[in-house]
């Protein structure tokens, strides 16, 4: 069924627009030379980066619109006289605690002083470990962490999973790479730490340099054994299940009983140690590092985590490093945006309920559900069309496709925040939220079956996801708006935009990671050996293609890190285009606005990724992000889509041309 049919009841078919804003194009560019510039150049020129942003694109523009709507909703609640302890009261208090700059500046670092004094007073490593464990419960990072989610080899049940942590800058490359850009970031990190140590009066001018160097050396030691984001994508290697007794035996250097007890997990039975070498290094590091250095590291984790929630001076230092140095932003977000984000972070689904009631009509959900069904049908057809996949593997692939759980708009059951305590102090609210979230997760998940109704994004989120362990695809209400989903636009637009997003998430079930999970969400081999070989040969073509894209002078993309997302883009385009042709085969769309329907499909796709970005952010994302940059999700993906060549008449004389034999051929 065509989306146009859904929008045409009562004879409204003719009223549908193309959805394409011609002002977003730059027709001085040539489609076969730089399709991204051709399709998005006008948008990019009209939306230059402001000081607030290191990257601004269509996603961000929609998020900005959502932010404005959320602000109105939250401030409307805050302006009312709410019953103490009610959800409305908690939303108002959380928002106001961020907005109250007078109180925050008056308090200075007082909200963290007591915890700093507790660190000062620790007299041995055992006591410090206990204190650090309680701080971690409050949201302060530690040397390792844990979460509870589906056991990837027993997907109906949850499993406590221990993971690497400890690196304040996030990625091991920031500690180990020796290029000039990364070295500059490291020096800025040391300055940031020095400034806040002085500001919080935990170090003096005489000793701060040595203490900062010692903390950095500790993090660097951990970075050397930490796994990269690329290595963390290997589910099999990051799964090491054992009993709790085996954990105590094999990792005796950590007081696991105390650690889990303080988090409220008092009956741990089984765990998975994701990165064993890292946890062993934590044991050695804790045993071999002087107490004073461990105390400084603990102080630093506390100060760094709290800095953005304290007075203007602490916030400015925090932004200067993370915003300006690491991302290239020139100006912090206005306070109201930070307040909206903090309120969403604490009470996401409560805010989402307000959002859905006002901005997401039931009709939009119904249309989206039908569009998903159309994409599922098209993916099934694409599976059948593959000559490299055996019939037995195709049959199992169909079983997995038919078993997809589809979530659209918002959850059927809203989260209960009745036990979350929210008051007037911002940092206390952040800590309380972290404690509440951990206890809620443990209560709902520890030693319990997986709840397939849980949502991993809030309804107002401008994004979508596929979860392999539940075999589900989810499309929150926040993304179901232009330029992704436009109920007034024709099928060429909607299949090219939200259709590709849907196909993208579906294809994640069959990308280099998702393909290793069966229809029930278990990690197991369901492909034949020959099919696996054929599949990997095709993925290597994509990996190598993106490895050779120079994103900055001397810096190439990471084709292995981005492989899953690039495959999902490829599959999304193939599946959505087939669904589009299916939907319009009996009533083909006319040429309009100077473009054929097929051309409008690809213009709509490219428009999703329109954006501007700073060099610093390009470098940061290339090191850490499994998604390719927006430009290359267009110029890197389309040269592997035969229909794009046909739509725009691309030939071997065009710079973007890739010979047929060298194109990715998966879906």
C-alpha angles and dihedrals in degrees: 000000000000122000086227088062090055090052095043105068109134094027098292096134093105091055094065115112129215090247088220116126104209090202088069091066131083104208092181086076120076119239093224094047102046114351092178091060091043094052100033108022095101091049091049092051092048093049108047115178113272122211090262096063137065089183129015123181143142091291090053093046091055090044088053090054090049090048091056090050092047091049091055091048095047096043089048089056092043092053092058129083100251130193110258111261095013122131089252090052092050092050090050095046094048092050094045093048088063095041094051097092092162093062093040092053092045091052095048108173094341093111090066099033095094092053091047089053090050089054090049090053097052110113103188141019095259092058092045091051090053091050093046089051092054091047089052090055086056092056101269112134123243140187091282137002143196142214136184120236141132118318100243091218096041100033097177090067133057124240131196107240124199115208141184120266135142101109110111092194089052104225126071090222092070089063099039111032115097103199115123096251093054092043089054090052091051092052090049089050091055090049091049091051092046092051094051094043087057094042091053091043094235092124137028131222089259098056106021096093094054092046093049090049090052093052091047090049089053092051091045091053089054092045091058092065098032118107120245122240088257091055091046088062090070102094096187094054092046093054117086110154122193142151120268089249090056089050090054091048099045098039104035094154092078126066095231096170093058093040095055094038092056088053091051095251098126100155106049110164106168136013140179116224101210099194109020096181091056094050090048089051089052088056091051094042093051092048096045104038118090115253093242092057092048088051091051090050090051091048090050094051089051096045095045093048094048099040095090091051099052135066127329094264094055091043091050092052091048092049093045091062104034097031106032105027101034100033107020096240114152101198136033122243114269114265095252091059090051089049092051091049092049092049091050090048092055102034104018101153093040089056089042091056090057090047095050094047091057107029110027116066121200090242091065091054092050093051092047092051090054092048090053090053090053090052092048090054091049093049089052089054091049090052091052091049096058113108093190094061123079123233092247093055091044090055092053091044089055090050090054093046092050090049094058114132107220121206120185131181106340142350122276090227121044123220117260113233097173094117096047112107116216124177141157100288115087098207092045089052090052091051093046091050092052092049092047093048093051094047090046091051093048093047093049100039117020109111090347136113121265116270106223091194093067116113120216094198131046118247093249094056117120095221144065136221148198119216113201098198093057094029089228136145119206131195113183121210091248094072096044094091135082131325085033104034124016119175089196094056130084129251095268089064100039096045090046092050117028090012091064090045089054092045089047092057092044091050089055084074087065103033124110090286104027092051088067092064123078128221091277093053098255122141103240140128109263098156123088115249091250093050091049090053092049091047094050092048089057094046090052089060089058094043092052093045093056093041088063097053110106105216094178130005105291094002121100129190122263105244094184096050092048096038097105094048093044090051090050091052090050093048092043091055094047095046096042092048091052091047089049092052090047091051094051103035094102095040109025117202119245127240109268139174087015095300137099118239089253092053091049089053091059094041089054090050093050091047090062088065099043110134151121124240138184123238092244091057092047089055093046094049094044089058097045117012122093088204121083117236116275094253091056095044081068108029092035097044105040098058086068095054113088093199090060091058090051095046095054101026094244113182138181087271091068119090093229093055115122116190113251093244091056098050124106110260110188112115 
